Amino acid sequence: MKQPSPRELAYCGLFGAIALLLPVVFHIFHLGHIFMPMYLPLCTLPFFVRPMPAAITAVLTPLLSAAVTGMPPLFPPIAVFMSLELSIMALLIGLIMLWWPRANEWLVLVPVLLFGRVLYVGLVYLFSLFIALPAGFMATLSFLSGWPGIVLMIIAVPPVARLGRQTRAQSLEREKRFL
């Protein structure tokens, strides 16, 4: 496995820090569970770095946030579910962008977001069965509560990813001129 480059480490640190701080701002206004602010930077990161650094950042950030701020909670294991969901989503986005670097950002993001939501709802359903809660109700509640955040990500992530792609292409072009 290739070591992450300094550029990738910088992006992972920046987007990880944003993913830690943005939920604090949203939770001040009690909007964190609706708009899923941690997802915004962690679903944008794989458009800037390779799949593994993005997935590792995505798996660690919710757990670190839970340990430092108590959000998302470790019980019920929302932080664990988010870690699994976000890391798989980051890995999928990163792999798709690695295989098809010119793919349209919306065509990559939307199916992965839907898959991630289904995965999260499935985890909630299984855990609810395990602790004898009404699994169908809990899964439906999880499914419905995340839609404003999904819409926000569909609106916000692709333009940022496209801007990053253009910036990277321009910097590579500048490097070629100096070499």
N, CA and C atoms as a LAMMPS dump frame, in Angstrom:
ITEM: TIMESTEP
0
ITEM: NUMBER OF ATOMS
537
ITEM: BOX BOUNDS ff ff ff
-5.0000000000000000e+02 5.0000000000000000e+02
-5.0000000000000000e+02 5.0000000000000000e+02
-5.0000000000000000e+02 5.0000000000000000e+02
ITEM: ATOMS id mol type element x y z
1 1 1 N 0.852 -1.184 0
2 1 2 C 0 0 0
3 1 3 C 0.892 1.24 0
4 2 1 N 0.62 2.133 -0.908
5 2 2 C 1.395 3.357 -1.045
6 2 3 C 1.106 4.316 0.105
7 3 1 N 2.158 4.924 0.619
8 3 2 C 2.013 5.898 1.705
9 3 3 C 1.259 7.126 1.209
10 4 1 N 0.456 7.745 2.075
11 4 2 C -0.226 8.979 1.656
12 4 3 C 0.791 10.094 1.42
13 5 1 N 0.532 10.884 0.413
14 5 2 C 1.405 12.015 0.102
15 5 3 C 1.149 13.14 1.098
16 6 1 N 2.074 14.084 1.185
17 6 2 C 1.82 15.242 2.06
18 6 3 C 0.541 15.995 1.683
19 7 1 N 0.258 16.076 0.39
20 7 2 C -0.971 16.733 -0.057
21 7 3 C -2.194 15.999 0.477
22 8 1 N -2.179 14.667 0.397
23 8 2 C -3.306 13.881 0.89
24 8 3 C -3.449 14.013 2.405
25 9 1 N -2.325 14 3.109
26 9 2 C -2.388 14.174 4.566
27 9 3 C -2.961 15.538 4.932
28 10 1 N -2.578 16.554 4.164
29 10 2 C -3.106 17.898 4.43
30 10 3 C -4.618 17.94 4.188
31 11 1 N -5.064 17.36 3.075
32 11 2 C -6.501 17.322 2.804
33 11 3 C -7.25 16.523 3.872
34 12 1 N -6.705 15.379 4.258
35 12 2 C -7.369 14.563 5.283
36 12 3 C -7.458 15.324 6.6
37 13 1 N -6.39 16.004 6.967
38 13 2 C -6.408 16.8 8.199
39 13 3 C -7.398 17.94 8.124
40 14 1 N -7.42 18.65 6.995
41 14 2 C -8.336 19.78 6.829
42 14 3 C -9.79 19.328 6.845
43 15 1 N -10.113 18.332 6.033
44 15 2 C -11.501 17.874 5.962
45 15 3 C -11.919 17.162 7.256
46 16 1 N -10.987 16.47 7.896
47 16 2 C -11.285 15.851 9.186
48 16 3 C -11.589 16.903 10.247
49 17 1 N -10.795 17.983 10.258
50 17 2 C -11.027 19.065 11.22
51 17 3 C -12.378 19.748 10.966
52 18 1 N -12.688 19.967 9.7
53 18 2 C -13.993 20.559 9.368
54 18 3 C -15.116 19.632 9.828
55 19 1 N -14.913 18.323 9.638
56 19 2 C -15.94 17.347 10.051
57 19 3 C -16.094 17.305 11.563
58 20 1 N -15.074 17.677 12.299
59 20 2 C -15.187 17.738 13.758
60 20 3 C -15.855 19.031 14.217
61 21 1 N -15.589 20.131 13.538
62 21 2 C -16.084 21.439 13.981
63 21 3 C -17.48 21.779 13.458
64 22 1 N -17.778 21.404 12.239
65 22 2 C -19.069 21.758 11.639
66 22 3 C -20.266 21.233 12.44
67 23 1 N -20.235 19.994 12.944
68 23 2 C -21.38 19.527 13.752
69 23 3 C -21.609 20.347 15.019
70 24 1 N -20.542 20.861 15.598
71 24 2 C -20.696 21.67 16.811
72 24 3 C -21.546 22.901 16.495
73 25 1 N -21.272 23.537 15.361
74 25 2 C -22.044 24.719 14.948
75 25 3 C -23.502 24.34 14.689
76 26 1 N -23.718 23.246 13.976
77 26 2 C -25.088 22.822 13.674
78 26 3 C -25.843 22.425 14.941
79 27 1 N -25.164 21.792 15.876
80 27 2 C -25.841 21.349 17.1
81 27 3 C -26.216 22.51 18.02
82 28 1 N -25.563 23.638 17.862
83 28 2 C -25.955 24.827 18.631
84 28 3 C -27.408 25.187 18.303
85 29 1 N -27.775 24.993 17.033
86 29 2 C -29.124 25.322 16.576
87 29 3 C -30.019 24.085 16.497
88 30 1 N -29.567 22.97 17.068
89 30 2 C -30.31 21.7 17.088
90 30 3 C -30.649 21.204 15.686
91 31 1 N -29.706 21.36 14.757
92 31 2 C -29.919 20.945 13.377
93 31 3 C -28.968 19.828 12.944
94 32 1 N -28.171 19.321 13.859
95 32 2 C -27.164 18.323 13.516
96 32 3 C -27.738 17.026 12.988
97 33 1 N -28.755 16.502 13.637
98 33 2 C -29.317 15.214 13.213
99 33 3 C -30.102 15.324 11.912
100 34 1 N -30.492 16.529 11.54
101 34 2 C -31.265 16.723 10.316
102 34 3 C -30.352 16.917 9.102
103 35 1 N -29.317 17.767 9.248
104 35 2 C -28.479 18.119 8.106
105 35 3 C -27.177 17.328 8.016
106 36 1 N -26.891 16.483 8.99
107 36 2 C -25.729 15.597 8.96
108 36 3 C -24.44 16.333 8.557
109 37 1 N -24.039 17.35 9.315
110 37 2 C -22.909 18.184 8.893
111 37 3 C -21.571 17.447 8.831
112 38 1 N -21.389 16.384 9.584
113 38 2 C -20.129 15.65 9.521
114 38 3 C -19.973 14.975 8.158
115 39 1 N -21.07 14.657 7.532
116 39 2 C -21.037 13.965 6.248
117 39 3 C -20.513 14.871 5.126
118 40 1 N -20.798 16.168 5.203
119 40 2 C -20.409 17.083 4.123
120 40 3 C -18.915 16.998 3.8
121 41 1 N -18.021 17.268 4.745
122 41 2 C -16.6 17.201 4.393
123 41 3 C -16.109 15.778 4.139
124 42 1 N -16.666 14.804 4.834
125 42 2 C -16.175 13.434 4.673
126 42 3 C -16.649 12.796 3.37
127 43 1 N -17.734 13.293 2.786
128 43 2 C -18.157 12.827 1.463
129 43 3 C -17.509 13.65 0.348
130 44 1 N -16.923 14.783 0.694
131 44 2 C -16.192 15.597 -0.276
132 44 3 C -14.742 15.135 -0.38
133 45 1 N -14.169 14.709 0.72
134 45 2 C -12.759 14.317 0.775
135 45 3 C -12.353 13.313 -0.299
136 46 1 N -13.124 12.26 -0.584
137 46 2 C -12.656 11.283 -1.589
138 46 3 C -12.534 11.835 -3.006
139 47 1 N -13.077 13.007 -3.253
140 47 2 C -12.883 13.64 -4.558
141 47 3 C -11.501 14.294 -4.642
142 48 1 N -10.816 14.422 -3.492
143 48 2 C -9.525 15.102 -3.439
144 48 3 C -8.347 14.157 -3.18
145 49 1 N -8.613 13.002 -2.573
146 49 2 C -7.536 12.07 -2.215
147 49 3 C -7.892 10.661 -2.673
148 50 1 N -6.931 9.759 -2.539
149 50 2 C -7.176 8.362 -2.905
150 50 3 C -8.158 7.711 -1.933
151 51 1 N -8.693 6.544 -2.296
152 51 2 C -9.74 5.911 -1.481
153 51 3 C -9.337 5.568 -0.049
154 52 1 N -8.157 4.994 0.166
155 52 2 C -7.813 4.55 1.527
156 52 3 C -7.63 5.703 2.512
157 53 1 N -6.889 6.762 2.17
158 53 2 C -6.814 7.88 3.131
159 53 3 C -8.184 8.484 3.438
160 54 1 N -9.05 8.56 2.426
161 54 2 C -10.396 9.1 2.65
162 54 3 C -11.192 8.187 3.576
163 55 1 N -11.106 6.87 3.343
164 55 2 C -11.859 5.917 4.165
165 55 3 C -11.34 5.891 5.604
166 56 1 N -10.029 5.972 5.77
167 56 2 C -9.465 5.965 7.13
168 56 3 C -9.881 7.228 7.881
169 57 1 N -9.844 8.367 7.209
170 57 2 C -10.295 9.617 7.839
171 57 3 C -11.767 9.516 8.213
172 58 1 N -12.558 8.942 7.312
173 58 2 C -14.004 8.832 7.545
174 58 3 C -14.342 7.852 8.667
175 59 1 N -13.553 6.815 8.855
176 59 2 C -13.846 5.865 9.929
177 59 3 C -13.416 6.427 11.289
178 60 1 N -12.357 7.22 11.297
179 60 2 C -11.841 7.735 12.572
180 60 3 C -12.573 8.978 13.078
181 61 1 N -13.021 9.817 12.182
182 61 2 C -13.586 11.113 12.592
183 61 3 C -14.82 10.996 13.489
184 62 1 N -15.833 10.19 13.159
185 62 2 C -16.98 10.098 14.073
186 62 3 C -16.605 9.526 15.443
187 63 1 N -15.673 8.594 15.455
188 63 2 C -15.25 8.014 16.739
189 63 3 C -14.49 9.04 17.571
190 64 1 N -13.622 9.814 16.921
191 64 2 C -12.901 10.873 17.632
192 64 3 C -13.868 11.937 18.14
193 65 1 N -14.829 12.302 17.313
194 65 2 C -15.827 13.285 17.731
195 65 3 C -16.638 12.777 18.922
196 66 1 N -17 11.51 18.874
197 66 2 C -17.751 10.925 19.992
198 66 3 C -16.928 10.956 21.272
199 67 1 N -15.644 10.673 21.16
200 67 2 C -14.776 10.662 22.346
201 67 3 C -14.549 12.063 22.9
202 68 1 N -14.447 13.052 22.016
203 68 2 C -14.116 14.413 22.444
204 68 3 C -15.353 15.219 22.826
205 69 1 N -16.412 15.14 22.003
206 69 2 C -17.577 16.002 22.222
207 69 3 C -18.821 15.259 22.694
208 70 1 N -18.825 13.935 22.568
209 70 2 C -20.016 13.171 22.91
210 70 3 C -21.031 13.121 21.786
211 71 1 N -20.68 13.711 20.63
212 71 2 C -21.551 13.701 19.458
213 71 3 C -20.762 13.068 18.309
214 72 1 N -21.27 12.123 17.643
215 72 2 C -22.479 11.345 17.893
216 72 3 C -22.263 10.418 19.086
217 73 1 N -23.325 9.975 19.698
218 73 2 C -23.179 9.14 20.894
219 73 3 C -22.623 7.754 20.564
220 74 1 N -21.937 7.196 21.547
221 74 2 C -21.447 5.826 21.404
222 74 3 C -22.511 4.812 21.786
223 75 1 N -23.497 5.228 22.592
224 75 2 C -24.635 4.356 22.864
225 75 3 C -25.903 5.185 22.872
226 76 1 N -26.87 4.878 22.037
227 76 2 C -26.824 3.837 21.022
228 76 3 C -25.641 4.077 20.095
229 77 1 N -25.143 3.039 19.452
230 77 2 C -23.86 3.155 18.741
231 77 3 C -23.942 3.935 17.425
232 78 1 N -24.46 5.124 17.49
233 78 2 C -24.592 5.953 16.3
234 78 3 C -23.213 6.294 15.74
235 79 1 N -22.242 6.567 16.617
236 79 2 C -20.888 6.877 16.152
237 79 3 C -20.29 5.706 15.379
238 80 1 N -20.524 4.506 15.849
239 80 2 C -20.009 3.315 15.157
240 80 3 C -20.709 3.142 13.819
241 81 1 N -22.03 3.305 13.798
242 81 2 C -22.774 3.19 12.545
243 81 3 C -22.305 4.244 11.546
244 82 1 N -22.129 5.481 12.021
245 82 2 C -21.655 6.549 11.143
246 82 3 C -20.253 6.242 10.625
247 83 1 N -19.393 5.714 11.472
248 83 2 C -18.036 5.361 11.039
249 83 3 C -18.068 4.338 9.919
250 84 1 N -18.877 3.313 10.095
251 84 2 C -18.998 2.286 9.05
252 84 3 C -19.574 2.873 7.763
253 85 1 N -20.671 3.604 7.909
254 85 2 C -21.332 4.184 6.741
255 85 3 C -20.407 5.151 6.002
256 86 1 N -19.802 6.079 6.731
257 86 2 C -18.958 7.094 6.098
258 86 3 C -17.714 6.492 5.471
259 87 1 N -17.107 5.513 6.129
260 87 2 C -15.894 4.924 5.555
261 87 3 C -16.215 4.154 4.283
262 88 1 N -17.316 3.43 4.267
263 88 2 C -17.703 2.696 3.06
264 88 3 C -18.073 3.67 1.944
265 89 1 N -18.792 4.734 2.288
266 89 2 C -19.141 5.728 1.277
267 89 3 C -17.891 6.409 0.725
268 90 1 N -16.956 6.783 1.595
269 90 2 C -15.713 7.423 1.143
270 90 3 C -14.912 6.467 0.264
271 91 1 N -14.851 5.219 0.657
272 91 2 C -14.134 4.221 -0.128
273 91 3 C -14.778 4.058 -1.514
274 92 1 N -16.098 3.973 -1.568
275 92 2 C -16.79 3.821 -2.851
276 92 3 C -16.586 5.036 -3.753
277 93 1 N -16.748 6.23 -3.197
278 93 2 C -16.547 7.443 -3.996
279 93 3 C -15.108 7.484 -4.497
280 94 1 N -14.163 7.207 -3.612
281 94 2 C -12.75 7.223 -4
282 94 3 C -12.429 6.207 -5.077
283 95 1 N -12.976 5.003 -4.948
284 95 2 C -12.718 3.963 -5.959
285 95 3 C -13.321 4.343 -7.31
286 96 1 N -14.529 4.857 -7.291
287 96 2 C -15.17 5.267 -8.55
288 96 3 C -14.355 6.377 -9.213
289 97 1 N -13.896 7.337 -8.408
290 97 2 C -13.1 8.433 -8.976
291 97 3 C -11.73 7.945 -9.437
292 98 1 N -11.209 6.926 -8.819
293 98 2 C -9.935 6.345 -9.246
294 98 3 C -10.103 5.62 -10.579
295 99 1 N -11.188 4.869 -10.72
296 99 2 C -11.446 4.109 -11.94
297 99 3 C -11.903 5.007 -13.085
298 100 1 N -12.735 5.995 -12.777
299 100 2 C -13.268 6.908 -13.79
300 100 3 C -13.029 8.348 -13.333
301 101 1 N -11.809 8.858 -13.514
302 101 2 C -11.479 10.192 -12.987
303 101 3 C -12.294 11.338 -13.577
304 102 1 N -12.864 11.14 -14.746
305 102 2 C -13.658 12.21 -15.368
306 102 3 C -15.157 12.046 -15.127
307 103 1 N -15.523 11.15 -14.224
308 103 2 C -16.946 10.898 -13.956
309 103 3 C -17.607 12.152 -13.391
310 104 1 N -18.857 12.33 -13.744
311 104 2 C -19.632 13.442 -13.232
312 104 3 C -19.83 13.268 -11.724
313 105 1 N -19.589 14.323 -10.99
314 105 2 C -19.642 14.255 -9.53
315 105 3 C -21.022 13.864 -9.011
316 106 1 N -22.069 14.366 -9.642
317 106 2 C -23.424 14.039 -9.191
318 106 3 C -23.735 12.557 -9.445
319 107 1 N -23.271 12.047 -10.582
320 107 2 C -23.528 10.644 -10.904
321 107 3 C -22.757 9.696 -9.987
322 108 1 N -21.677 10.166 -9.418
323 108 2 C -20.926 9.368 -8.447
324 108 3 C -21.562 9.489 -7.07
325 109 1 N -21.866 10.705 -6.666
326 109 2 C -22.307 10.979 -5.296
327 109 3 C -23.693 10.426 -4.977
328 110 1 N -24.666 10.657 -5.837
329 110 2 C -26.057 10.309 -5.514
330 110 3 C -26.243 8.82 -5.226
331 111 1 N -25.773 7.905 -6.086
332 111 2 C -25.964 6.484 -5.756
333 111 3 C -25.235 6.064 -4.48
334 112 1 N -24.054 6.645 -4.254
335 112 2 C -23.304 6.296 -3.039
336 112 3 C -24.037 6.803 -1.798
337 113 1 N -24.601 7.998 -1.856
338 113 2 C -25.379 8.519 -0.725
339 113 3 C -26.588 7.636 -0.441
340 114 1 N -27.27 7.216 -1.487
341 114 2 C -28.434 6.346 -1.301
342 114 3 C -28.01 4.999 -0.703
343 115 1 N -26.92 4.45 -1.199
344 115 2 C -26.403 3.2 -0.642
345 115 3 C -26.032 3.383 0.83
346 116 1 N -25.378 4.49 1.15
347 116 2 C -24.997 4.768 2.535
348 116 3 C -26.195 4.885 3.448
349 117 1 N -27.255 5.523 2.965
350 117 2 C -28.469 5.659 3.78
351 117 3 C -29.106 4.3 4.023
352 118 1 N -29.135 3.456 2.989
353 118 2 C -29.689 2.105 3.137
354 118 3 C -28.851 1.297 4.126
355 119 1 N -27.54 1.416 4.038
356 119 2 C -26.642 0.724 4.975
357 119 3 C -26.914 1.178 6.409
358 120 1 N -27.004 2.485 6.619
359 120 2 C -27.243 3.025 7.963
360 120 3 C -28.592 2.544 8.51
361 121 1 N -29.617 2.607 7.685
362 121 2 C -30.95 2.163 8.106
363 121 3 C -30.923 0.676 8.451
364 122 1 N -30.196 -0.107 7.674
365 122 2 C -30.06 -1.532 7.969
366 122 3 C -29.377 -1.783 9.299
367 123 1 N -28.334 -0.995 9.589
368 123 2 C -27.65 -1.132 10.882
369 123 3 C -28.573 -0.766 12.038
370 124 1 N -29.336 0.307 11.866
371 124 2 C -30.303 0.712 12.902
372 124 3 C -31.344 -0.376 13.102
373 125 1 N -31.827 -0.94 12.011
374 125 2 C -32.841 -2.001 12.088
375 125 3 C -32.299 -3.21 12.864
376 126 1 N -31.11 -3.66 12.5
377 126 2 C -30.522 -4.831 13.179
378 126 3 C -30.259 -4.558 14.655
379 127 1 N -29.739 -3.38 14.96
380 127 2 C -29.474 -3.053 16.358
381 127 3 C -30.772 -2.948 17.15
382 128 1 N -31.804 -2.373 16.534
383 128 2 C -33.103 -2.271 17.203
384 128 3 C -33.678 -3.648 17.5
385 129 1 N -33.533 -4.575 16.589
386 129 2 C -33.957 -5.955 16.843
387 129 3 C -33.18 -6.545 18.018
388 130 1 N -31.877 -6.282 18.04
389 130 2 C -30.999 -6.823 19.068
390 130 3 C -31.376 -6.35 20.473
391 131 1 N -31.787 -5.079 20.592
392 131 2 C -32.13 -4.555 21.924
393 131 3 C -33.641 -4.472 22.143
394 132 1 N -34.401 -5.148 21.304
395 132 2 C -35.853 -5.3 21.452
396 132 3 C -36.612 -3.97 21.381
397 133 1 N -36.212 -3.118 20.431
398 133 2 C -36.979 -1.912 20.129
399 133 3 C -37.8 -2.189 18.87
400 134 1 N -38.81 -1.387 18.591
401 134 2 C -39.576 -1.59 17.353
402 134 3 C -38.694 -1.257 16.141
403 135 1 N -38.145 -2.291 15.551
404 135 2 C -37.119 -2.13 14.511
405 135 3 C -37.64 -1.373 13.297
406 136 1 N -38.826 -1.687 12.841
407 136 2 C -39.376 -1.008 11.675
408 136 3 C -39.548 0.485 11.906
409 137 1 N -40.058 0.825 13.083
410 137 2 C -40.251 2.236 13.422
411 137 3 C -38.914 2.963 13.498
412 138 1 N -37.931 2.376 14.155
413 138 2 C -36.615 3.001 14.309
414 138 3 C -35.929 3.171 12.949
415 139 1 N -36.033 2.156 12.102
416 139 2 C -35.418 2.235 10.778
417 139 3 C -36.099 3.309 9.93
418 140 1 N -37.419 3.371 9.98
419 140 2 C -38.147 4.389 9.226
420 140 3 C -37.791 5.78 9.708
421 141 1 N -37.698 5.955 11.003
422 141 2 C -37.314 7.238 11.58
423 141 3 C -35.916 7.644 11.114
424 142 1 N -34.973 6.707 11.12
425 142 2 C -33.618 6.993 10.645
426 142 3 C -33.607 7.339 9.166
427 143 1 N -34.404 6.616 8.408
428 143 2 C -34.474 6.849 6.971
429 143 3 C -34.995 8.247 6.67
430 144 1 N -36.061 8.646 7.332
431 144 2 C -36.687 9.936 7.048
432 144 3 C -35.895 11.116 7.597
433 145 1 N -35.242 10.945 8.735
434 145 2 C -34.569 12.08 9.365
435 145 3 C -33.336 12.544 8.602
436 146 1 N -32.753 11.707 7.769
437 146 2 C -31.532 12.093 7.08
438 146 3 C -31.711 12.761 5.738
439 147 1 N -32.934 12.841 5.228
440 147 2 C -33.125 13.364 3.877
441 147 3 C -32.736 14.822 3.691
442 148 1 N -32.98 15.726 4.631
443 148 2 C -32.489 17.097 4.414
444 148 3 C -30.962 17.146 4.261
445 149 1 N -30.262 16.316 5.004
446 149 2 C -28.808 16.263 4.873
447 149 3 C -28.368 15.705 3.535
448 150 1 N -29.082 14.708 3.042
449 150 2 C -28.775 14.134 1.727
450 150 3 C -28.953 15.206 0.654
451 151 1 N -30.048 15.953 0.725
452 151 2 C -30.3 17.015 -0.251
453 151 3 C -29.202 18.078 -0.16
454 152 1 N -28.814 18.459 1.051
455 152 2 C -27.74 19.439 1.231
456 152 3 C -26.442 18.93 0.605
457 153 1 N -26.12 17.654 0.794
458 153 2 C -24.892 17.108 0.21
459 153 3 C -24.967 17.08 -1.314
460 154 1 N -26.127 16.745 -1.859
461 154 2 C -26.276 16.714 -3.317
462 154 3 C -26.085 18.114 -3.902
463 155 1 N -26.488 19.131 -3.157
464 155 2 C -26.339 20.509 -3.619
465 155 3 C -24.911 21.012 -3.425
466 156 1 N -24.288 20.707 -2.282
467 156 2 C -23.017 21.336 -1.915
468 156 3 C -21.761 20.584 -2.35
469 157 1 N -21.761 19.264 -2.293
470 157 2 C -20.522 18.506 -2.515
471 157 3 C -20.031 18.564 -3.962
472 158 1 N -20.862 18.302 -4.976
473 158 2 C -20.336 18.295 -6.347
474 158 3 C -19.673 19.601 -6.8
475 159 1 N -20.22 20.787 -6.508
476 159 2 C -19.501 22.001 -6.924
477 159 3 C -18.13 22.138 -6.254
478 160 1 N -18.025 21.758 -4.988
479 160 2 C -16.727 21.824 -4.309
480 160 3 C -15.766 20.813 -4.929
481 161 1 N -16.269 19.614 -5.221
482 161 2 C -15.429 18.595 -5.853
483 161 3 C -14.971 19.052 -7.233
484 162 1 N -15.857 19.67 -7.987
485 162 2 C -15.499 20.165 -9.324
486 162 3 C -14.467 21.281 -9.229
487 163 1 N -14.635 22.166 -8.269
488 163 2 C -13.665 23.241 -8.056
489 163 3 C -12.297 22.657 -7.704
490 164 1 N -12.296 21.634 -6.858
491 164 2 C -11.044 20.969 -6.504
492 164 3 C -10.388 20.319 -7.698
493 165 1 N -11.177 19.728 -8.57
494 165 2 C -10.644 19.093 -9.782
495 165 3 C -10.009 20.149 -10.694
496 166 1 N -10.665 21.283 -10.853
497 166 2 C -10.133 22.347 -11.701
498 166 3 C -8.847 22.924 -11.116
499 167 1 N -8.829 23.127 -9.803
500 167 2 C -7.653 23.664 -9.14
501 167 3 C -6.474 22.712 -9.286
502 168 1 N -6.731 21.438 -9.116
503 168 2 C -5.67 20.435 -9.247
504 168 3 C -5.134 20.403 -10.672
505 169 1 N -6.013 20.469 -11.663
506 169 2 C -5.58 20.476 -13.064
507 169 3 C -4.726 21.705 -13.358
508 170 1 N -5.098 22.851 -12.812
509 170 2 C -4.322 24.066 -13.026
510 170 3 C -2.952 23.968 -12.367
511 171 1 N -2.89 23.405 -11.15
512 171 2 C -1.59 23.286 -10.468
513 171 3 C -0.691 22.286 -11.19
514 172 1 N -1.259 21.199 -11.723
515 172 2 C -0.458 20.247 -12.498
516 172 3 C 0.068 20.898 -13.769
517 173 1 N -0.742 21.73 -14.394
518 173 2 C -0.309 22.442 -15.6
519 173 3 C 0.831 23.4 -15.282
520 174 1 N 0.757 24.11 -14.16
521 174 2 C 1.838 25.012 -13.741
522 174 3 C 3.129 24.233 -13.484
523 175 1 N 3.006 23.057 -12.816
524 175 2 C 4.177 22.229 -12.537
525 175 3 C 4.842 21.781 -13.832
526 176 1 N 4.049 21.43 -14.829
527 176 2 C 4.608 20.993 -16.119
528 176 3 C 5.4 22.111 -16.774
529 177 1 N 4.921 23.359 -16.638
530 177 2 C 5.628 24.492 -17.252
531 177 3 C 6.972 24.724 -16.599
532 178 1 N 7.075 24.447 -15.287
533 178 2 C 8.342 24.696 -14.591
534 178 3 C 9.321 23.538 -14.716
535 179 1 N 8.86 22.39 -15.176
536 179 2 C 9.742 21.229 -15.328
537 179 3 C 10.307 21.116 -16.681
